[in-house]
Amino acid sequence: MRVSEIVEATGGKLICGNSNQEIVGFSQDSRKVSAGMMYIPIIGERFDGHDFIKNAFENGASAVISDRDIDDSEHIIIKVKDTLKALQDMAHYLRKHRKVKVVGITGSVGKTSTRDMVYSVIKQQYKTLKTEGNYNNAIGLPLTILRLKDEQVMVLEMGMNHLKEMEELSMIACPDISAITNVGTAHIGELGSRENILKAKMEIITGMSDDSMLVINNDNDMLSTVEVERLNLIRVGIDNGVDFKARNVVLSDEGSTFDFEYKGKVYSVDVPVPGKHFVMNALIAIAIGLQLDISPEQCIKGVKEFELTRNRMDIVELKNNITLIDGTYNASEDSMKSSIDVLATYKRRKIAVLADMLELGEYSEQLHRNIGMYVAKNKIDILVA
């Protein structure tokens, strides 16, 4: 991205430097910049990134945007009113001025694993960029977009914990295709009800053009009520699939298999990780792949080659015939139930080690009780909590 484009995108003023200079990368962390990169100082709750501008230059940064004056004549300096808004404006500008398809993924749980599976499918045919780690918020999403080089598709994970946050992300990314994995109870303490969680998740359509594609999990009781006339709504499911349905589902502790029908032909899919929820992720990924003109065979290959991000149901074989299932990245009612479902498929002695579920507010005690009852229902031998 050229300096002149950054000035145009942000409405900022070039204080010092060459407007034709190409910026090769962006970071809000002064420790992670290098030659050719731009440092973006963000004002946070505990730190003001402007205090580290000198460190960024010492570490090799070639440019900076700032909302205050800087005594420096050796680097590219762009003055803006708000550095966070400037970051988001730069990302939106790049997205709109590059020929790239954008896929947005959200949901109470399963965002990351669905993102990874969608990426695995799409990269079979297109050069693809995806969100790394948990860069799914008002800072992480624009930084992800600003990594764009010559990729043809971006797969963006989009998270939120309050109303209007997803709307902001959608207006930055303007997805061509979006998917909502489910509406559960994550962040219910902040949002107050599942109805508000649905409302917040549906904000992902704000930046989408008419006739764009929205894929929803129609097995979810909240998402099954969704109607959006201006979009191409694709309802996928295992039990209640309307447009796209998994049939003959077989679950085991090694993975899953299922069939789907497309244009009058039946295809079989191998999912390399256990859990019914990964069958749903695969359905979403295949539906998106087909929309992007990826063949069913390539979609199936992408699912089979899918690799999980760490701590999202990692399965580790230990000594003495012990299998460790690591789902420690996050904890919500739905993700815990999915993990317990996987644990229950094992024929050996089963031990569940569960931590607190946070951000549940007044619902906390009841939802924790629900998990305890679910553990008992699935005949887990020992619960450690």
N, C-alpha and C positions, 0 to 999 in steps of 0.2 A: 504494500500500500504506500503510495507516494505521500510526501508531506503535504503537497497541494490538495490531495484528496482528503487528508485528515482535517485540514483547515476548512475545506468546503463542508465536510460532514458535521463538524462540531460548531461551525460559526465562530471559531476562535481566531486569534490574531497571531501571525507568525512574528515573533519578537526577534529571533535570531536563527540563521541557518538557511540552507538551500531548499527551495520549495520543490525541486525535482528529485531530491534525495529519496531513495526507496528505503522504507523501514521493513526490516526482515522479521521482526517479532515483537511481541508485546508482553509485559509482565507488570503485575502490581506488587511484586516482591523484589526489593532492591538487591537481594542476594542472588537472584536468578537471572539477572540481565547480562548481556554480553555485547560485543561490538555490533553495531547496526540495529540494535533493539531500542524500543521506546519504553521508558519507565512511566507507569501511570500511578501517581500517588493517590490512594483512596483514604478518605477520612473515616475511621472506624470508631467503635465505642471506646477502645483502649488506646489506640495509636492514631496519629495523623501521618499518613504516608509522605507528606511534604517534608517532614523532619528527616527523611532518609534520601532526599534527592542527591545530596553530596555523596552518600555511600553508593548510590546507583551509578553516578558518573565515575567514581573510583573503580567500580566493578566493570566498567566498559560501556555503559549505556551511551548511545549516541544522541538520544532525544528524550524530551520530557514534555508532558502537558501539565499545566499548573494553574491554580486559580489565584496565585499570588506572584508578585514580582520576584525574579531570580537574578542575582548578580553573577552573570556568567555570559561570556561571549564566544565560547569555544564549542558549544553544543547547540543542537536544534531545540528551540524553546517555543512552545505554543501556549498562549494565554487563553484560558477558557473560564467560564463562570462557575462550572461545577464539573469536577473531574469524573465522577461516577456517571453523570449524564453524558459527558463527552465520550467515555468508554462505550456506553450503550449506543450512542449515535454513530460512532465509528463502525461498530459491528453491524448495525442496521444498514448503513451505507454500503458496506462491503457485500452484505447479503444481496442487496437490491442491484448492485452494479456488476455482479459476477453471474455467469451462467451456471447455476447450481440448483439442484432440487433439495428441498429441506424436509426432513421427516422429524416430527416432534413426538416424544414419548412422555406420557405422564401417567399417574395412578397412585393410589395410596400405598401400594406395595408392588414390587415386581418391575419397577421402572428400569433399574440397571440391568437385570438379566434379560428383559425384553429388548432393551437397547442393544445389548451385546449380540442377541440372536438376530435381530433385524440387521445389524451391521454385518454379521457373518453371511447372511443371505445376500445382501446387496453387493458386497464386495466380490461376489462370484462374477459379476458382470461390469461393475462400475468402480472407478477409483473413489474411495469413500473415506470421509472424515467422521469420527465419532467423539462424543464427550468422553473425556478421561476422568477417572475417579469420581468425585462428587461435585464436579464443576457444573452444577445445574441451577444456579440461582442468578440473582441480578448482577453479580460480578463474574461468576464462572461461565455462564452462558455466552456473554459477549466475548470473553477471552477465548472461548472455544471457537466461535465464529471467526475471530481474528487470526486463528491458525490456518485458515483456508488458503491454499495455494492453487493447485490445478485440479482439485477433487471435483467430481461430477455430482456427488450426493453428500449431504451432511446428515448424520443421525444425531439428534440433540435430545438429551435427557432434560426434562423441565420439571423442577420441583417447586413446592410452595408450602407455607404454613399459615397463610392468612389470605383473606379475600383481596382481589385486585393485583396480587403478585403475579399470578399466571397470566393475567391480561397484559401486564407490562412485558413479560418474557415473550408472549406471542406477538406483540407489536414489534419487538426487536427482530425476531426470527422469521415471522411471516411463513409458517409451515405450509408446504404444498400438500402434505399428508400428515395427519396426526393419529395417534392411538392412545386410548385410555384403558389401562390394564384392569382397573377395578376402582370401586369407591368403598373404602372400609372405615376404620376408626382412627387411623393415624392423624394426629393433630386435632382430634375432636375437642381437646381441652381448649384450644385456641379458637376453633371455628364454631363450637357449640352444638352442632348436630351433623348427622350424615347428610341431611339435605343441603346444608351449607358447604360441606365437603364436595358434594356433587356440583354445586354452583361454582365453587372455586376451580374444580378440575375442568369444567366446561368452558372456562375462560380461555382455554387453549385455542378455541375456534375464533377468537376475536380478530387475530391478524391473518386469518385464512381467507382467500378469495372464494367467491361463489363457485360451486361445483367442485371444490377441492374434496379430498377423500378423508373421512373420519372413520376409523376402525374402533369398535367398542366390544368389550366382553359382554355378550348378551346373557351370560349365565349369572352376572351380577345383578342383584335385585334392584339396585338404584339405576344402573346404566341401562337396564332393559326398558326403562320408562322414557328414555331420551328420544326426542324427535327434533330433527334439524332439517327443515325443508330446503334451505339454500345449499346444503352440502350433499355429497354422495356418501350416504351413511351405510357402512358395511357392518353387519352384526355377525360376529363369530361366536362359536360356543361349542362345548362338549355336550351339554344337555339341551341347550336352547339356541343352538346356532340357526340362524335364519338364512343368511347369504352364504355362509361358509361354516361347515360343521365337521368336527372330528368324529369318526365312526370306528367301531371295533377297537376301542382303547384298551390297551393291556399295560398295566403298571407293575413294575418290579423294583427291587432294590438296586438294580443296575441301570435302569432307564425305562423308557416307555416306547410303545409303538402305537400308531393309529393310522387310519386311512382317511383320505378326503377325496371328494369328487370334483373334477374341473373339466368343463366342456365335454361332459359325457364319459370321461375316463376316470377310473379309480387309481389313486396313487397311494403308496405305503410310505410312511415316514418313521425313521428311527430317531428318537430323542436320546442323546447320550448321557443325560442326567436324570435321576429319579424325581418323581413328583408330578402330580396331576397339573399343578400350576404351570409346569414347563410345557405341557401339551398346549395349554392356552397361549403361552408365549410363542410357541411354534406356529400356531394358527395365525396369530397376529402377524408374525414375520413373513409367513408365506403369502398371506393376503396382500401385504405391502409389496412384496417382491413381484407378485403377479401384476399388480397395478403398474409397476415400473418396467413391465415387459420382460421380466426375467422368467425363463422357462420353469415349469414345475420341477423338472429334473435338477436344475441348478438350485432352486429353492430348497429342495430336499437335501442336496449336498451341503448347502450352507447350514442347515439345521444340524446335520450330522457332525460338522466340523466346529460347531459352536463351542466356545470356551468361556467359562464363568469368570467374572471378576472375583478377586480374592474375598473370602469371608462371606460369600453368598452361596451357601450350601456346598462348600468344599468337602469332598469326601476323602479322608486320609486313612490308609490302612496302617495300623500300628502292630506291635508285637502281640503275641498270645491271642491271635484271632480277634483283636479289638478293632472296630471301625469307628473313627471319629467323624461326625458330621458337624462342620463348622459353619454356622449361620450367624455369627456374632456381629455382623456389620450393623444391623438394625433390629429393633424389636417392636412389633405391633401385633394386635390380635390376629390379623390375617396371616402375617408372615410366620408367627409362632404356630398357628394351626397347620400351615403348609409344611413346616418343619416336622411337626409331630406326625403328620400323615406319612412323610417319608420314613421316619423312624419306625413307625408301625409296620412297614412292609418287611422289616427284618425278622427272621425267624428266631434269632438269638435273644438273650437277655437284653432288655432295653432300659437305658438310663437317660432321663431328660434333665439337663442342667440349664435352668432358665433364670434370667435376670429380670429387672424391672422393665415395664413398658412405660415410657414417659409421655408427657404432654397430653394426658387423658383427662385432666381436671376432675370434675365431679363423677365422671364415669369410671375412674381408675379402679376402685374396689370391685365393682361388678365385672369389669372386663378381665381383671386378674382372676376372679372366681370362675369366669367362663373358661379360661385356659386350664385351670385346675380340673374342672369337670371334663374338659376335652381330653386331658391326659388320662384320666380314669376311664373314660369311654373307649379309648384306644388301647387300653390294657398295657400301658407302659409300666414296667416293673418298679422303677424307682424315680421319684421326682426330687430333684435338689433345687431349692429356690431361695 
